[in-house]
Amino acid sequence: MKLSRSHIICYRVLLCISLAVITYLATTALEFTFVSPMYDKINHFAAFFVLALLVDFSFPNSRFNTVKIVSLIVYGFFIGNYSKFLTTQNVFVI
């Protein structure tokens, strides 16, 4: 599928906004008593699924390859380690 330049810019803006929102939510000390560990895993999956789609659509000239996957993994580890020092959250690797 060929994307127009305006669509690519829109996806890149959405990617930046998503990264900012996810980073903010992951690094703030918000405590929700109703959030179960399963709900937390569903949130992680949804966040990275959306990020994967936005990364893929933001850079359509390359396939969804190792570079895109590794960049998402590095971002996940960064957020996990950063939030560990700022909040009371525990970092779990599945």
Beta strands, then each sheet from edge to edge (+ up, - down):
end
